[in-house]
Amino acid sequence: MAKTQLNVRVDEDTARAARERAFARGMSVNRYIEELVKQDAGEIGHTFVEAAADFMKQYESVFAEEFGAEREGRR
C-alpha cells in the first residue's frame, strides 16, 4: 500500500510521550501513530456493530410486526 505523508502539530508533552512509547515498543513514531489510528478505527467499527445489534434486538418486534415473521426466516 502506498504511503501518504501526514503532518500534525502536538504539544511537546504529547510528542515526548509518543517518542517514548514508540521507543518502548521498538517501533518508529510513524508506525506507533499508524497503529493507534488503526486500533481506533477498529474499535469504532466494533462499536457500530454492537450498536446496530442492540438496535435490532430492541426493535425486533416492530420489524416482525411490520414485515412479518416469514421475512425473518420464521414460518
All heavy atoms as a GROMACS GRO file, in nm:
protein
  600
    1MET      N    1   0.084  -0.117   0.000
    1MET     CA    2   0.000   0.000   0.000
    1MET      C    3   0.089   0.124   0.000
    1MET      O    4   0.186   0.132   0.074
    1MET     CB    5  -0.090  -0.002   0.124
    1MET     CG    6  -0.178   0.119   0.132
    1MET     SD    7  -0.274   0.138   0.286
    1MET     CE    8  -0.350  -0.021   0.302
    2ALA      N    9   0.055   0.220  -0.081
    2ALA     CA   10   0.131   0.344  -0.088
    2ALA      C   11   0.117   0.422   0.042
    2ALA      O   12   0.013   0.417   0.107
    2ALA     CB   13   0.082   0.429  -0.204
    3LYS      N   14   0.219   0.492   0.077
    3LYS     CA   15   0.218   0.573   0.199
    3LYS      C   16   0.193   0.718   0.163
    3LYS      O   17   0.237   0.767   0.061
    3LYS     CB   18   0.352   0.562   0.273
    3LYS     CG   19   0.384   0.422   0.321
    3LYS     CD   20   0.302   0.390   0.443
    3LYS     CE   21   0.344   0.256   0.501
    3LYS     NZ   22   0.281   0.227   0.626
    4THR      N   23   0.121   0.786   0.250
    4THR     CA   24   0.092   0.927   0.236
    4THR      C   25   0.149   0.999   0.357
    4THR      O   26   0.134   0.952   0.469
    4THR     CB   27  -0.059   0.952   0.229
    4THR    OG1   28  -0.111   0.885   0.116
    4THR    CG2   29  -0.091   1.099   0.219
    5GLN      N   30   0.213   1.110   0.333
    5GLN     CA   31   0.268   1.187   0.443
    5GLN      C   32   0.158   1.270   0.508
    5GLN      O   33   0.077   1.332   0.440
    5GLN     CB   34   0.380   1.280   0.395
    5GLN     CG   35   0.447   1.353   0.508
    5GLN     CD   36   0.570   1.429   0.463
    5GLN    OE1   37   0.627   1.402   0.359
    5GLN    NE2   38   0.610   1.526   0.543
    6LEU      N   39   0.158   1.269   0.640
    6LEU     CA   40   0.060   1.344   0.717
    6LEU      C   41   0.136   1.420   0.824
    6LEU      O   42   0.210   1.361   0.903
    6LEU     CB   43  -0.040   1.248   0.782
    6LEU     CG   44  -0.144   1.307   0.874
    6LEU    CD1   45  -0.242   1.392   0.794
    6LEU    CD2   46  -0.218   1.194   0.945
    7ASN      N   47   0.123   1.549   0.827
    7ASN     CA   48   0.191   1.632   0.927
    7ASN      C   49   0.090   1.677   1.031
    7ASN      O   50  -0.018   1.725   0.997
    7ASN     CB   51   0.255   1.755   0.861
    7ASN     CG   52   0.363   1.716   0.763
    7ASN    OD1   53   0.449   1.635   0.794
    7ASN    ND2   54   0.356   1.771   0.644
    8VAL      N   55   0.126   1.661   1.156
    8VAL     CA   56   0.039   1.705   1.264
    8VAL      C   57   0.120   1.787   1.363
    8VAL      O   58   0.242   1.772   1.373
    8VAL     CB   59  -0.026   1.585   1.339
    8VAL    CG1   60  -0.116   1.506   1.246
    8VAL    CG2   61   0.078   1.494   1.400
    9ARG      N   62   0.052   1.872   1.435
    9ARG     CA   63   0.117   1.952   1.538
    9ARG      C   64   0.059   1.912   1.672
    9ARG      O   65  -0.063   1.906   1.688
    9ARG     CB   66   0.094   2.101   1.515
    9ARG     CG   67   0.164   2.154   1.392
    9ARG     CD   68   0.145   2.306   1.383
    9ARG     NE   69   0.203   2.355   1.260
    9ARG     CZ   70   0.330   2.390   1.246
    9ARG    NH1   71   0.412   2.380   1.348
    9ARG    NH2   72   0.376   2.433   1.132
   10VAL      N   73   0.149   1.881   1.765
   10VAL     CA   74   0.107   1.846   1.901
   10VAL      C   75   0.197   1.921   1.998
   10VAL      O   76   0.306   1.967   1.962
   10VAL     CB   77   0.117   1.693   1.927
   10VAL    CG1   78   0.020   1.617   1.836
   10VAL    CG2   79   0.258   1.641   1.908
   11ASP      N   80   0.152   1.932   2.123
   11ASP     CA   81   0.237   1.998   2.221
   11ASP      C   82   0.356   1.909   2.255
   11ASP      O   83   0.358   1.790   2.224
   11ASP     CB   84   0.157   2.035   2.347
   11ASP     CG   85   0.097   1.914   2.416
   11ASP    OD1   86   0.174   1.823   2.455
   11ASP    OD2   87  -0.026   1.910   2.431
   12GLU      N   88   0.456   1.967   2.318
   12GLU     CA   89   0.581   1.895   2.343
   12GLU      C   90   0.560   1.773   2.433
   12GLU      O   91   0.624   1.669   2.413
   12GLU     CB   92   0.686   1.989   2.405
   12GLU     CG   93   0.823   1.926   2.418
   12GLU     CD   94   0.880   1.867   2.288
   12GLU    OE1   95   0.863   1.930   2.181
   12GLU    OE2   96   0.939   1.759   2.293
   13ASP      N   97   0.471   1.781   2.530
   13ASP     CA   98   0.446   1.666   2.617
   13ASP      C   99   0.389   1.548   2.538
   13ASP      O  100   0.429   1.433   2.559
   13ASP     CB  101   0.349   1.702   2.729
   13ASP     CG  102   0.411   1.795   2.832
   13ASP    OD1  103   0.536   1.800   2.841
   13ASP    OD2  104   0.335   1.863   2.904
   14THR      N  105   0.300   1.576   2.446
   14THR     CA  106   0.241   1.470   2.363
   14THR      C  107   0.347   1.411   2.271
   14THR      O  108   0.355   1.289   2.255
   14THR     CB  109   0.123   1.525   2.280
   14THR    OG1  110   0.026   1.579   2.371
   14THR    CG2  111   0.060   1.417   2.196
   15ALA      N  112   0.430   1.496   2.212
   15ALA     CA  113   0.538   1.449   2.125
   15ALA      C  114   0.635   1.361   2.204
   15ALA      O  115   0.677   1.255   2.156
   15ALA     CB  116   0.610   1.567   2.062
   16ARG      N  117   0.671   1.404   2.322
   16ARG     CA  118   0.763   1.327   2.406
   16ARG      C  119   0.702   1.191   2.440
   16ARG      O  120   0.769   1.087   2.431
   16ARG     CB  121   0.797   1.403   2.534
   16ARG     CG  122   0.902   1.334   2.619
   16ARG     CD  123   0.939   1.410   2.746
   16ARG     NE  124   0.954   1.553   2.728
   16ARG     CZ  125   0.866   1.645   2.773
   16ARG    NH1  126   0.760   1.608   2.840
   16ARG    NH2  127   0.887   1.773   2.752
   17ALA      N  128   0.575   1.191   2.478
   17ALA     CA  129   0.507   1.065   2.512
   17ALA      C  130   0.504   0.971   2.391
   17ALA      O  131   0.527   0.851   2.405
   17ALA     CB  132   0.366   1.094   2.561
   18ALA      N  133   0.476   1.026   2.274
   18ALA     CA  134   0.473   0.943   2.152
   18ALA      C  135   0.610   0.883   2.125
   18ALA      O  136   0.621   0.764   2.095
   18ALA     CB  137   0.427   1.026   2.033
   19ARG      N  138   0.715   0.964   2.138
   19ARG     CA  139   0.850   0.912   2.115
   19ARG      C  140   0.886   0.803   2.216
   19ARG      O  141   0.940   0.698   2.180
   19ARG     CB  142   0.952   1.026   2.124
   19ARG     CG  143   0.949   1.120   2.006
   19ARG     CD  144   1.064   1.221   2.016
   19ARG     NE  145   1.030   1.341   1.942
   19ARG     CZ  146   0.989   1.456   1.996
   19ARG    NH1  147   0.980   1.470   2.127
   19ARG    NH2  148   0.958   1.557   1.920
   20GLU      N  149   0.855   0.828   2.342
   20GLU     CA  150   0.888   0.731   2.447
   20GLU      C  151   0.813   0.600   2.429
   20GLU      O  152   0.870   0.491   2.442
   20GLU     CB  153   0.857   0.791   2.585
   20GLU     CG  154   0.953   0.901   2.625
   20GLU     CD  155   0.911   0.974   2.752
   20GLU    OE1  156   0.804   0.940   2.810
   20GLU    OE2  157   0.985   1.065   2.794
   21ARG      N  158   0.685   0.609   2.399
   21ARG     CA  159   0.604   0.487   2.383
   21ARG      C  160   0.644   0.410   2.259
   21ARG      O  161   0.646   0.288   2.259
   21ARG     CB  162   0.456   0.523   2.383
   21ARG     CG  163   0.411   0.573   2.519
   21ARG     CD  164   0.268   0.626   2.516
   21ARG     NE  165   0.237   0.700   2.634
   21ARG     CZ  166   0.187   0.647   2.746
   21ARG    NH1  167   0.164   0.519   2.752
   21ARG    NH2  168   0.160   0.722   2.850
   22ALA      N  169   0.675   0.481   2.152
   22ALA     CA  170   0.721   0.414   2.030
   22ALA      C  171   0.853   0.343   2.057
   22ALA      O  172   0.871   0.226   2.020
   22ALA     CB  173   0.736   0.515   1.916
   23PHE      N  174   0.945   0.411   2.123
   23PHE     CA  175   1.075   0.353   2.156
   23PHE      C  176   1.058   0.228   2.243
   23PHE      O  177   1.121   0.124   2.219
   23PHE     CB  178   1.164   0.456   2.226
   23PHE     CG  179   1.298   0.401   2.265
   23PHE    CD1  180   1.398   0.387   2.170
   23PHE    CD2  181   1.324   0.363   2.396
   23PHE    CE1  182   1.522   0.335   2.205
   23PHE    CE2  183   1.448   0.311   2.432
   23PHE     CZ  184   1.546   0.297   2.336
   24ALA      N  185   0.971   0.236   2.342
   24ALA     CA  186   0.947   0.123   2.432
   24ALA      C  187   0.892   0.002   2.358
   24ALA      O  188   0.915  -0.112   2.399
   24ALA     CB  189   0.852   0.165   2.545
   25ARG      N  190   0.821   0.027   2.249
   25ARG     CA  191   0.764  -0.083   2.170
   25ARG      C  192   0.856  -0.125   2.055
   25ARG      O  193   0.822  -0.214   1.978
   25ARG     CB  194   0.628  -0.041   2.115
   25ARG     CG  195   0.521  -0.034   2.223
   25ARG     CD  196   0.396   0.035   2.172
   25ARG     NE  197   0.288   0.033   2.268
   25ARG     CZ  198   0.281   0.108   2.378
   25ARG    NH1  199   0.377   0.192   2.405
   25ARG    NH2  200   0.179   0.100   2.460
   26GLY      N  201   0.970  -0.057   2.043
   26GLY     CA  202   1.066  -0.091   1.938
   26GLY      C  203   1.019  -0.054   1.799
   26GLY      O  204   1.047  -0.125   1.702
   27MET      N  205   0.947   0.057   1.789
   27MET     CA  206   0.898   0.099   1.657
   27MET      C  207   0.918   0.249   1.640
   27MET      O  208   0.943   0.321   1.736
   27MET     CB  209   0.750   0.061   1.639
   27MET     CG  210   0.656   0.126   1.739
   27MET     SD  211   0.480   0.089   1.715
   27MET     CE  212   0.471  -0.084   1.745
   28SER      N  213   0.905   0.292   1.517
   28SER     CA  214   0.916   0.435   1.488
   28SER      C  215   0.790   0.507   1.538
   28SER      O  216   0.685   0.444   1.560
   28SER     CB  217   0.930   0.458   1.337
   28SER     OG  218   0.809   0.423   1.270
   29VAL      N  219   0.802   0.638   1.554
   29VAL     CA  220   0.686   0.718   1.592
   29VAL      C  221   0.580   0.707   1.482
   29VAL      O  222   0.460   0.696   1.512
   29VAL     CB  223   0.725   0.865   1.618
   29VAL    CG1  224   0.602   0.951   1.642
   29VAL    CG2  225   0.821   0.873   1.736
   30ASN      N  226   0.622   0.708   1.356
   30ASN     CA  227   0.525   0.695   1.247
   30ASN      C  228   0.444   0.566   1.261
   30ASN      O  229   0.321   0.566   1.249
   30ASN     CB  230   0.596   0.695   1.111
   30ASN     CG  231   0.645   0.831   1.072
   30ASN    OD1  232   0.597   0.933   1.118
   30ASN    ND2  233   0.744   0.833   0.986
   31ARG      N  234   0.514   0.455   1.282
   31ARG     CA  235   0.447   0.326   1.295
   31ARG      C  236   0.356   0.323   1.418
   31ARG      O  237   0.246   0.271   1.414
   31ARG     CB  238   0.551   0.214   1.303
   31ARG     CG  239   0.494   0.078   1.320
   31ARG     CD  240   0.432   0.031   1.191
   31ARG     NE  241   0.381  -0.104   1.214
   31ARG     CZ  242   0.298  -0.164   1.135
   31ARG    NH1  243   0.257  -0.104   1.026
   31ARG    NH2  244   0.256  -0.284   1.161
   32TYR      N  245   0.403   0.382   1.528
   32TYR     CA  246   0.325   0.388   1.651
   32TYR      C  247   0.193   0.462   1.627
   32TYR      O  248   0.086   0.413   1.662
   32TYR     CB  249   0.408   0.456   1.760
   32TYR     CG  250   0.332   0.477   1.889
   32TYR    CD1  251   0.293   0.371   1.968
   32TYR    CD2  252   0.302   0.606   1.932
   32TYR    CE1  253   0.225   0.391   2.087
   32TYR    CE2  254   0.233   0.627   2.050
   32TYR     CZ  255   0.194   0.520   2.127
   32TYR     OH  256   0.126   0.540   2.244
   33ILE      N  257   0.201   0.579   1.564
   33ILE     CA  258   0.080   0.658   1.536
   33ILE      C  259  -0.012   0.582   1.441
   33ILE      O  260  -0.134   0.578   1.459
   33ILE     CB  261   0.117   0.796   1.478
   33ILE    CG1  262   0.203   0.876   1.577
   33ILE    CG2  263  -0.007   0.873   1.436
   33ILE    CD1  264   0.138   0.906   1.709
   34GLU      N  265   0.047   0.519   1.339
   34GLU     CA  266  -0.032   0.440   1.244
   34GLU      C  267  -0.109   0.329   1.316
   34GLU      O  268  -0.228   0.308   1.291
   34GLU     CB  269   0.059   0.382   1.137
   34GLU     CG  270  -0.014   0.308   1.028
   34GLU     CD  271   0.080   0.258   0.919
   34GLU    OE1  272   0.203   0.256   0.940
   34GLU    OE2  273   0.029   0.220   0.812
   35GLU      N  274  -0.043   0.260   1.407
   35GLU     CA  275  -0.108   0.152   1.483
   35GLU      C  276  -0.220   0.206   1.570
   35GLU      O  277  -0.327   0.145   1.582
   35GLU     CB  278  -0.007   0.076   1.568
   35GLU     CG  279   0.090  -0.007   1.488
   35GLU     CD  280   0.021  -0.119   1.410
   35GLU    OE1  281  -0.069  -0.183   1.464
   35GLU    OE2  282   0.058  -0.138   1.292
   36LEU      N  283  -0.198   0.321   1.634
   36LEU     CA  284  -0.302   0.381   1.717
   36LEU      C  285  -0.426   0.414   1.636
   36LEU      O  286  -0.539   0.388   1.678
   36LEU     CB  287  -0.251   0.508   1.785
   36LEU     CG  288  -0.151   0.491   1.899
   36LEU    CD1  289  -0.106   0.628   1.949
   36LEU    CD2  290  -0.211   0.410   2.012
   37VAL      N  291  -0.407   0.471   1.518
   37VAL     CA  292  -0.521   0.506   1.433
   37VAL      C  293  -0.594   0.381   1.387
   37VAL      O  294  -0.718   0.376   1.389
   37VAL     CB  295  -0.474   0.592   1.313
   37VAL    CG1  296  -0.588   0.612   1.213
   37VAL    CG2  297  -0.420   0.726   1.361
   38LYS      N  298  -0.520   0.278   1.348
   38LYS     CA  299  -0.584   0.153   1.306
   38LYS      C  300  -0.664   0.091   1.419
   38LYS      O  301  -0.775   0.042   1.398
   38LYS     CB  302  -0.478   0.054   1.255
   38LYS     CG  303  -0.424   0.089   1.119
   38LYS     CD  304  -0.320  -0.011   1.076
   38LYS     CE  305  -0.265   0.021   0.939
   38LYS     NZ  306  -0.164  -0.076   0.896
   39GLN      N  307  -0.608   0.092   1.540
   39GLN     CA  308  -0.681   0.039   1.655
   39GLN      C  309  -0.808   0.119   1.680
   39GLN      O  310  -0.914   0.062   1.706
   39GLN     CB  311  -0.593   0.041   1.780
   39GLN     CG  312  -0.484  -0.061   1.780
   39GLN     CD  313  -0.391  -0.045   1.899
   39GLN    OE1  314  -0.416   0.034   1.990
   39GLN    NE2  315  -0.282  -0.120   1.898
   40ASP      N  316  -0.797   0.250   1.674
   40ASP     CA  317  -0.912   0.336   1.698
   40ASP      C  318  -1.019   0.312   1.592
   40ASP      O  319  -1.138   0.301   1.624
   40ASP     CB  320  -0.870   0.482   1.699
   40ASP     CG  321  -0.984   0.574   1.738
   40ASP    OD1  322  -1.050   0.548   1.840
   40ASP    OD2  323  -1.007   0.672   1.666
   41ALA      N  324  -0.980   0.300   1.468
   41ALA     CA  325  -1.075   0.275   1.361
   41ALA      C  326  -1.143   0.141   1.380
   41ALA      O  327  -1.264   0.127   1.357
   41ALA     CB  328  -1.005   0.280   1.225
   42GLY      N  329  -1.070   0.041   1.424
   42GLY     CA  330  -1.129  -0.090   1.450
   42GLY      C  331  -1.228  -0.086   1.564
   42GLY      O  332  -1.333  -0.151   1.559
   43GLU      N  333  -1.198  -0.011   1.668
   43GLU     CA  334  -1.288  -0.001   1.781
   43GLU      C  335  -1.417   0.070   1.741
   43GLU      O  336  -1.525   0.032   1.785
   43GLU     CB  337  -1.220   0.073   1.896
   43GLU     CG  338  -1.112  -0.008   1.962
   43GLU     CD  339  -1.037   0.069   2.069
   43GLU    OE1  340  -1.086   0.175   2.112
   43GLU    OE2  341  -0.930   0.022   2.108
   44ILE      N  342  -1.405   0.169   1.657
   44ILE     CA  343  -1.524   0.240   1.612
   44ILE      C  344  -1.612   0.145   1.532
   44ILE      O  345  -1.733   0.141   1.549
   44ILE     CB  346  -1.487   0.365   1.529
   44ILE    CG1  347  -1.426   0.470   1.620
   44ILE    CG2  348  -1.608   0.421   1.455
   44ILE    CD1  349  -1.366   0.588   1.550
   45GLY      N  350  -1.551   0.065   1.445
   45GLY     CA  351  -1.628  -0.032   1.369
   45GLY      C  352  -1.696  -0.132   1.459
   45GLY      O  353  -1.813  -0.166   1.441
   46HIS      N  354  -1.624  -0.178   1.561
   46HIS     CA  355  -1.681  -0.273   1.656
   46HIS      C  356  -1.796  -0.209   1.734
   46HIS      O  357  -1.901  -0.270   1.753
   46HIS     CB  358  -1.572  -0.321   1.752
   46HIS     CG  359  -1.618  -0.422   1.851
   46HIS    ND1  360  -1.652  -0.550   1.815
   46HIS    CD2  361  -1.638  -0.414   1.984
   46HIS    CE1  362  -1.691  -0.617   1.922
   46HIS    NE2  363  -1.683  -0.536   2.026
   47THR      N  364  -1.778  -0.085   1.776
   47THR     CA  365  -1.883  -0.013   1.848
   47THR      C  366  -2.007   0.003   1.762
   47THR      O  367  -2.120  -0.013   1.809
   47THR     CB  368  -1.832   0.125   1.893
   47THR    OG1  369  -1.718   0.106   1.977
   47THR    CG2  370  -1.937   0.202   1.969
   48PHE      N  371  -1.989   0.032   1.632
   48PHE     CA  372  -2.102   0.047   1.541
   48PHE      C  373  -2.180  -0.084   1.531
   48PHE      O  374  -2.302  -0.085   1.538
   48PHE     CB  375  -2.054   0.090   1.402
   48PHE     CG  376  -2.163   0.088   1.300
   48PHE    CD1  377  -2.256   0.191   1.294
   48PHE    CD2  378  -2.175  -0.018   1.211
   48PHE    CE1  379  -2.359   0.188   1.201
   48PHE    CE2  380  -2.278  -0.021   1.118
   48PHE     CZ  381  -2.370   0.082   1.113
   49VAL      N  382  -2.108  -0.196   1.516
   49VAL     CA  383  -2.175  -0.326   1.503
   49VAL      C  384  -2.252  -0.358   1.630
   49VAL      O  385  -2.366  -0.406   1.623
   49VAL     CB  386  -2.072  -0.436   1.469
   49VAL    CG1  387  -2.135  -0.574   1.478
   49VAL    CG2  388  -2.015  -0.414   1.329
   50GLU      N  389  -2.194  -0.331   1.745
   50GLU     CA  390  -2.264  -0.356   1.871
   50GLU      C  391  -2.390  -0.270   1.882
   50GLU      O  392  -2.495  -0.318   1.925
   50GLU     CB  393  -2.172  -0.327   1.990
   50GLU     CG  394  -2.069  -0.433   2.015
   50GLU     CD  395  -1.982  -0.401   2.135
   50GLU    OE1  396  -1.982  -0.286   2.183
   50GLU    OE2  397  -1.914  -0.494   2.182
   51ALA      N  398  -2.379  -0.145   1.844
   51ALA     CA  399  -2.495  -0.056   1.849
   51ALA      C  400  -2.604  -0.103   1.754
   51ALA      O  401  -2.724  -0.100   1.788
   51ALA     CB  402  -2.454   0.088   1.818
   52ALA      N  403  -2.566  -0.147   1.636
   52ALA     CA  404  -2.664  -0.197   1.539
   52ALA      C  405  -2.733  -0.322   1.593
   52ALA      O  406  -2.855  -0.338   1.579
   52ALA     CB  407  -2.596  -0.226   1.405
   53ALA      N  408  -2.656  -0.411   1.655
   53ALA     CA  409  -2.714  -0.533   1.712
   53ALA      C  410  -2.811  -0.498   1.824
   53ALA      O  411  -2.920  -0.558   1.834
   53ALA     CB  412  -2.604  -0.625   1.762
   54ASP      N  413  -2.774  -0.404   1.910
   54ASP     CA  414  -2.864  -0.361   2.017
   54ASP      C  415  -2.992  -0.301   1.960
   54ASP      O  416  -3.102  -0.327   2.010
   54ASP     CB  417  -2.796  -0.259   2.108
   54ASP     CG  418  -2.689  -0.320   2.196
   54ASP    OD1  419  -2.688  -0.445   2.212
   54ASP    OD2  420  -2.606  -0.244   2.249
   55PHE      N  421  -2.979  -0.220   1.856
   55PHE     CA  422  -3.095  -0.159   1.791
   55PHE      C  423  -3.189  -0.267   1.737
   55PHE      O  424  -3.311  -0.262   1.758
   55PHE     CB  425  -3.049  -0.067   1.678
   55PHE     CG  426  -3.162  -0.011   1.596
   55PHE    CD1  427  -3.229   0.102   1.637
   55PHE    CD2  428  -3.202  -0.072   1.478
   55PHE    CE1  429  -3.334   0.156   1.563
   55PHE    CE2  430  -3.306  -0.021   1.402
   55PHE     CZ  431  -3.372   0.093   1.445
   56MET      N  432  -3.131  -0.364   1.668
   56MET     CA  433  -3.213  -0.470   1.610
   56MET      C  434  -3.283  -0.551   1.719
   56MET      O  435  -3.400  -0.588   1.705
   56MET     CB  436  -3.130  -0.562   1.520
   56MET     CG  437  -3.084  -0.494   1.392
   56MET     SD  438  -3.219  -0.428   1.292
   56MET     CE  439  -3.301  -0.580   1.245
   57LYS      N  440  -3.213  -0.577   1.827
   57LYS     CA  441  -3.273  -0.653   1.937
   57LYS      C  442  -3.388  -0.573   1.998
   57LYS      O  443  -3.495  -0.627   2.027
   57LYS     CB  444  -3.169  -0.683   2.043
   57LYS     CG  445  -3.220  -0.772   2.156
   57LYS     CD  446  -3.113  -0.797   2.260
   57LYS     CE  447  -3.014  -0.898   2.207
   57LYS     NZ  448  -2.914  -0.937   2.306
   58GLN      N  449  -3.366  -0.445   2.017
   58GLN     CA  450  -3.466  -0.359   2.080
   58GLN      C  451  -3.592  -0.346   1.992
   58GLN      O  452  -3.702  -0.342   2.044
   58GLN     CB  453  -3.407  -0.221   2.107
   58GLN     CG  454  -3.501  -0.127   2.179
   58GLN     CD  455  -3.436   0.008   2.211
   58GLN    OE1  456  -3.318   0.028   2.187
   58GLN    NE2  457  -3.513   0.098   2.265
   59TYR      N  458  -3.574  -0.341   1.861
   59TYR     CA  459  -3.688  -0.318   1.771
   59TYR      C  460  -3.727  -0.442   1.691
   59TYR      O  461  -3.800  -0.432   1.593
   59TYR     CB  462  -3.656  -0.201   1.677
   59TYR     CG  463  -3.650  -0.069   1.752
   59TYR    CD1  464  -3.529  -0.014   1.790
   59TYR    CD2  465  -3.766  -0.002   1.787
   59TYR    CE1  466  -3.522   0.105   1.861
   59TYR    CE2  467  -3.763   0.116   1.858
   59TYR     CZ  468  -3.640   0.169   1.894
   59TYR     OH  469  -3.635   0.287   1.964
   60GLU      N  470  -3.682  -0.559   1.734
   60GLU     CA  471  -3.713  -0.683   1.663
   60GLU      C  472  -3.863  -0.702   1.646
   60GLU      O  473  -3.911  -0.736   1.538
   60GLU     CB  474  -3.653  -0.802   1.739
   60GLU     CG  475  -3.679  -0.935   1.674
   60GLU     CD  476  -3.617  -1.049   1.753
   60GLU    OE1  477  -3.574  -1.030   1.868
   60GLU    OE2  478  -3.612  -1.160   1.696
   61SER      N  479  -3.939  -0.677   1.751
   61SER     CA  480  -4.084  -0.698   1.744
   61SER      C  481  -4.150  -0.600   1.646
   61SER      O  482  -4.245  -0.636   1.576
   61SER     CB  483  -4.148  -0.684   1.882
   61SER     OG  484  -4.127  -0.553   1.934
   62VAL      N  485  -4.097  -0.480   1.637
   62VAL     CA  486  -4.152  -0.381   1.544
   62VAL      C  487  -4.129  -0.427   1.400
   62VAL      O  488  -4.219  -0.422   1.316
   62VAL     CB  489  -4.088  -0.242   1.566
   62VAL    CG1  490  -4.135  -0.142   1.462
   62VAL    CG2  491  -4.118  -0.192   1.707
   63PHE      N  492  -4.009  -0.477   1.372
   63PHE     CA  493  -3.980  -0.527   1.238
   63PHE      C  494  -4.064  -0.650   1.206
   63PHE      O  495  -4.115  -0.664   1.096
   63PHE     CB  496  -3.830  -0.559   1.223
   63PHE     CG  497  -3.744  -0.438   1.206
   63PHE    CD1  498  -3.674  -0.386   1.313
   63PHE    CD2  499  -3.734  -0.376   1.083
   63PHE    CE1  500  -3.595  -0.274   1.298
   63PHE    CE2  501  -3.654  -0.264   1.066
   63PHE     CZ  502  -3.585  -0.212   1.175
   64ALA      N  503  -4.080  -0.738   1.304
   64ALA     CA  504  -4.161  -0.858   1.283
   64ALA      C  505  -4.305  -0.821   1.254
   64ALA      O  506  -4.369  -0.879   1.165
   64ALA     CB  507  -4.152  -0.949   1.405
   65GLU      N  508  -4.357  -0.724   1.326
   65GLU     CA  509  -4.494  -0.680   1.304
   65GLU      C  510  -4.511  -0.615   1.167
   65GLU      O  511  -4.608  -0.640   1.097
   65GLU     CB  512  -4.533  -0.580   1.414
   65GLU     CG  513  -4.678  -0.536   1.408
   65GLU     CD  514  -4.711  -0.441   1.522
   65GLU    OE1  515  -4.671  -0.469   1.636
   65GLU    OE2  516  -4.776  -0.339   1.493
   66GLU      N  517  -4.414  -0.535   1.129
   66GLU     CA  518  -4.422  -0.463   1.001
   66GLU      C  519  -4.401  -0.555   0.881
   66GLU      O  520  -4.471  -0.544   0.781
   66GLU     CB  521  -4.317  -0.352   0.999
   66GLU     CG  522  -4.314  -0.270   0.871
   66GLU     CD  523  -4.435  -0.182   0.851
   66GLU    OE1  524  -4.501  -0.147   0.952
   66GLU    OE2  525  -4.464  -0.146   0.735
   67PHE      N  526  -4.303  -0.644   0.890
   67PHE     CA  527  -4.266  -0.723   0.774
   67PHE      C  528  -4.306  -0.869   0.783
   67PHE      O  529  -4.289  -0.944   0.687
   67PHE     CB  530  -4.114  -0.712   0.751
   67PHE     CG  531  -4.069  -0.571   0.726
   67PHE    CD1  532  -3.998  -0.502   0.822
   67PHE    CD2  533  -4.101  -0.507   0.607
   67PHE    CE1  534  -3.958  -0.371   0.800
   67PHE    CE2  535  -4.061  -0.376   0.584
   67PHE     CZ  536  -3.990  -0.308   0.682
   68GLY      N  537  -4.353  -0.912   0.898
   68GLY     CA  538  -4.399  -1.049   0.913
   68GLY      C  539  -4.288  -1.144   0.951
   68GLY      O  540  -4.171  -1.123   0.922
   69ALA      N  541  -4.325  -1.250   1.018
   69ALA     CA  542  -4.230  -1.350   1.066
   69ALA      C  543  -4.163  -1.425   0.952
   69ALA      O  544  -4.050  -1.469   0.965
   69ALA     CB  545  -4.300  -1.448   1.161
   70GLU      N  546  -4.230  -1.439   0.839
   70GLU     CA  547  -4.172  -1.514   0.727
   70GLU      C  548  -4.045  -1.446   0.675
   70GLU      O  549  -3.950  -1.514   0.635
   70GLU     CB  550  -4.272  -1.528   0.612
   70GLU     CG  551  -4.381  -1.627   0.644
   70GLU     CD  552  -4.474  -1.648   0.526
   70GLU    OE1  553  -4.438  -1.613   0.414
   70GLU    OE2  554  -4.584  -1.701   0.550
   71ARG      N  555  -4.041  -1.317   0.675
   71ARG     CA  556  -3.922  -1.245   0.627
   71ARG      C  557  -3.806  -1.255   0.725
   71ARG      O  558  -3.693  -1.230   0.690
   71ARG     CB  559  -3.953  -1.099   0.601
   71ARG     CG  560  -4.036  -1.082   0.477
   71ARG     CD  561  -4.026  -0.942   0.429
   71ARG     NE  562  -4.090  -0.931   0.300
   71ARG     CZ  563  -4.115  -0.817   0.241
   71ARG    NH1  564  -4.082  -0.704   0.299
   71ARG    NH2  565  -4.173  -0.813   0.125
   72GLU      N  566  -3.835  -1.293   0.849
   72GLU     CA  567  -3.730  -1.311   0.948
   72GLU      C  568  -3.672  -1.451   0.940
   72GLU      O  569  -3.581  -1.484   1.016
   72GLU     CB  570  -3.784  -1.289   1.089
   72GLU     CG  571  -3.812  -1.146   1.122
   72GLU     CD  572  -3.854  -1.133   1.267
   72GLU    OE1  573  -3.899  -1.233   1.327
   72GLU    OE2  574  -3.841  -1.024   1.319
   73GLY      N  575  -3.727  -1.535   0.857
   73GLY     CA  576  -3.680  -1.672   0.848
   73GLY      C  577  -3.764  -1.766   0.933
   73GLY      O  578  -3.735  -1.883   0.943
   74ARG      N  579  -3.865  -1.712   0.997
   74ARG     CA  580  -3.956  -1.796   1.077
   74ARG      C  581  -4.078  -1.829   0.993
   74ARG      O  582  -4.122  -1.752   0.909
   74ARG     CB  583  -4.002  -1.719   1.201
   74ARG     CG  584  -3.890  -1.682   1.293
   74ARG     CD  585  -3.945  -1.613   1.412
   74ARG     NE  586  -3.838  -1.545   1.485
   74ARG     CZ  587  -3.858  -1.446   1.568
   74ARG    NH1  588  -3.979  -1.403   1.593
   74ARG    NH2  589  -3.757  -1.392   1.629
   75ARG      N  590  -4.135  -1.941   1.021
   75ARG     CA  591  -4.255  -1.980   0.945
   75ARG      C  592  -4.365  -2.023   1.037
   75ARG      O  593  -4.354  -2.066   1.140
   75ARG     CB  594  -4.220  -2.091   0.848
   75ARG     CG  595  -4.113  -2.040   0.754
   75ARG     CD  596  -4.113  -2.114   0.624
   75ARG     NE  597  -4.001  -2.059   0.550
   75ARG     CZ  598  -4.015  -1.993   0.438
   75ARG    NH1  599  -4.130  -1.976   0.385
   75ARG    NH2  600  -3.912  -1.946   0.376
   0.00000   0.00000   0.00000
